[in-house]
Amino acid sequence: MKERIETYTLPILKEIENEDGQDQAQYEGSGVLYTHEGQSYILTAYHVLEEFGTEWGFHIPSGEEMININGNLTYNKNLDIAIFKIDESDVCKFKNYKFITRNMIAFPNLKEIEEVFLLGYPSSRSHFVPKSSEVKYTLLYGKAKLNNTMKYDARRINQIKIFIRYPEDWSDSNIPHPSGMSGSGVWLTDNNRLKLIGINNYFDGTSTIEAMKIQVYMKVLEDITNKN
C-alpha cells in the first residue's frame, strides 16, 4: 500500500538562497497528482503555496535532482484548498510519479470507515542544493482511525472536513514534525482498489489531523472546467 500511494504523492519545495548565494530548497508541504479531461493538477492545501502567488514555479524531487514546475494556481484561502494546474509542457517532468484519475476519487460515508492511510513528507526544515545527487527527504506513512466524535460547528464547515486520530505509532521523538504533511492525501481501500477521500490541511499539535473532503476539490475543478 505504501508504495502505491507514494507514486501519487510528491513533496513541494521552495527555492531559497543560503548565506553563500547558493540555490537551495526547503520543504513547504506535500501534494497529490490528479489528471482529468486531458489536464494535470496538483491538489494541495492553500497554505503550502500561499507565498508563491497565482503563477509560480516550485520544485519537486525527480530521481537525483530537483526540477522546477510551472503552472497556474486556483485557491480558496478560507477553506485552505489549492489546485495547481501544471503547464502542459511540464507534465513530462513527472515521469517518476503517477496521476490518479476520477475513478480513484471516492465520497464515502465516513461513519462506515474503520481505517485510512496517510502518506506525506513532514517538514524537517533542512536545506539541500536542488541539483545535488545527495537529495534526501523524509517520507512518513501510517494507518489511522477516524475521529467521528467531533461536533459540527455553527458554520457547518466541519461537515466538509475529515477528522483523523493521530496515529499511535507517530511521535515527535521518532519523526519530524508532521507540518509538512499538509497537502497530502487521505486514502482508503475498496476491494483492494485505492481511493482518495481527502487532502490533509491541519494538525492540532496533539491528537487530531484535519483534512478537507475531496468533493470540495472536485467542485472547484468543475467550476474551473465550466469557465473554460
N, C-alpha and C positions, 0 to 999 in steps of 0.2 A: 504493500500500500504506500509506504513512504516513497519508494522510487517512482511510483506512478504520479503522485501528487507533485513531487519535486520537478517533474518535467514541465508542469504548467505554472510554476511559481518562480518569480525572479526577485533578487534584491535590487533596490533602487538606490543609487548613489549620487551624491552631489560633488562636482569638481571644485576643489579648493587649491590654494597655494600655500606651501609651507614657508618658513622663515627664509629659506634659500631661494624662493621663487620657483620651486619645482611643482608641477601639477600633481595633485594627489586627489583621492576620493574618500568620501565619508558616507557611512550608512545613513539613509533617511527613512527607510522602511521597506515594504515588500509590495508585490503586485501580482495579479493573476492575468494570464493571457487569454483573450477571447476573440473569436472570429465569427462574423455573421454577415451574410449577403455581400461577400467579397471585400469587407472592411476588417481591419485588425485593430484590436484595442488592448490597453492595459487597464484593468479595473483595480482601483486602489482607494485609499482614504484621502480626503482633501488635504488634511494637514501634512501628509507626506510630501505633497508637491506645491503647497501654498506659496513657498518662497520663489517659485520659478515662473509665475505669470501664466498667461494663456498660451504662449508659444515659447517652448523651451526645450533644449536638448539635454538629456541627462545620460548617465552611464549605467551599463549593466555588465556583469562579467560574461565573457564568452571564451571558453577554453582557458588559455593562459594570459588573456589580455582583457582590457576594458574597451568597450565600444560605445560610441555616442549615438543616442537615439533621438530623432526629431519627430515632431508631430504637433497636434493641436489639442488643448485641454478644455474639457467641459466639466463644470463642477457645481456643487451646491454646498456652500460653506456651512449653512445651518445644519444640514444633515451629515456633513463631513464625508461626502462621497465625491469621487473624481473619476472621470473616464478620459483616458488619454488615447486619442486616435493616432495611430502610428502612420507616418508618411509611407506611402506605397513603396517608395524606393528603399525604405529601411527595413521592410518586412523580412527580406532575405538575410538580415543580420541575426535573426533568431533561429539559426539552424540547430543550435544546441537545446532548443526548447520546443514545446508543442502548444498549440492553441486549443482550448476547449471550444465546443460547439453548442448550439442551442439545446440539443438533446441531452446535454450533460448538466443542464440547469434544472433545479427542482424547487417547488414551493410546497414543502411538506407540512403536515400538521405537527407542530413541534412537540405537542403532548405525547405523540406516539414514538418519538425518537429517544433511544436509550444512550446512544454514544455518537460522538462526532470526532473528526480527525482535524488536527491543526498542524500546519507547517509554514514556517516563515524564517526570517533572518533577523534575529534580535540584534539590537544596536550595541556594538562594543565600543563605538566612538574611536576605533583605531583607524589610522590612515594608511593608505598604501598607494604607490605610484601606479596610475592606470595602465601603463603599458608593460609593467613588470611581469616576469614569469613567476614571481613569488606571490601572486594574487591569492589571498586566502580569505574565506568568510565562514561564519558560523551558521549552521543550519539547525533549527530547533523543530522537533516533531513529537507529537504526543496524542494520546486519546483523552477525551474529556467527556464529562456528563453535562447535560443542560441544567440550568437553574430555572425551573419553571415556577418558582415561588415568588419571583419579582412582581411587585404590584405595578399596574399601569398608572401613569401619572395623568393629570387633568388634561394635558395637551394631546394625549393619545400617542405621543411619539414612541413610547415603549412598545406599541403594537407593531411597529415596523423594525423592531430590534430582536436580536437573539442574545440571551444571557447564558454564559458558559462558565461553569465552575473551573477555577484554576486547577490544572492537573496536579494530582497529589505528588507526582514524582518530579515536578519542577520546583526549583527554589533558587533564591539569589546566590546560594552557596555553590551550586553546581552548573548554573547557566548565566549568561549575560542578562541584563535587564531586558524583559521582553518588549520594550517600547518599539523596537523595530519590526515587531510582528504586525503593526498596523498596515493594512492594505493586503494582508494575506487572506487566504480563503478558509471558510468553514465547510468541511466536506463530510459526506456520509456515503455509505454503500447501499445499493438496492440490487439484490441478486447479483452481487459482485460487480455491479456497474457503479462507477464513480460519479457522484453528483455534487455540484456546488450549490450551497444553500445560503451563503452569506459572505460578507467581507468584514474582517476584524477592524475595529477603529478605536477601541479604548480598553484600558486595563486600570482597575481601581486601586492597584498597588497592593492588594491583599488577597482577594479571593475570587473576583469576578472579571471575566473578559466580556466585552460587549461587541457585537457585530451588527451590521446593517443587513437586513434581509435582501437577498439577491433580486427579488422582484422590484425593489426600488431602483436598482441599476437598470433593469430591463425596461422599466417605464421611461427613464431618461433616454436610453438608447432608442426607444420607439419614437420619442419626441424629436430626437436628432434626425432620425431617418425621414420622418414626415416633413421636416423643414427642408430637407434636401430634395 
